[in-house]
Amino acid sequence: QVQLMESGGGLVQPGGSLRLSCVASINIFSANVMGWYRQAPGNQRELVAIMTSGGSTKYADSVKGRFTISRDNAKNTVYLQMNSLKSEDTAVYYCKYDRFGFDYWGQGTQVTVSS
């Protein structure tokens, strides 16, 4: 069983920045893919950013150039640096660990972008 714990969410003004962290209970190097997803009220959960074990990344078009996913294998942690935040980025952000089709999710962290 893989446990994931997200942190770093909060209330920020438009144009501001936040860094989310996701700490895993096991070595994240074992994952095929680590990723960040988000779900706003009334919407489906959507991909924000993912990183493969080889270091390749993929971003949603809506966050390209503003968000950056990174990881620290020694700390079993994946990060999401979010800059130039917009009101439409408001959502619960979830971390996901995926290995050969088995996936695990964290509990999520709320990000609210509002003036």
Secondary structure as UniProt FT lines:
FT   STRAND          4..7
FT   STRAND          10..12
FT   TURN            14..15
FT   STRAND          18..24
FT   HELIX           28..30
FT   STRAND          33..39
FT   TURN            41..42
FT   STRAND          46..52
FT   TURN            53..54
FT   STRAND          57..59
FT   TURN            61..66
FT   STRAND          67..72
FT   HELIX           73..75
FT   STRAND          77..82
FT   HELIX           87..89
FT   STRAND          91..99
FT   TURN            100..101
FT   STRAND          102..105
FT   STRAND          109..113
//
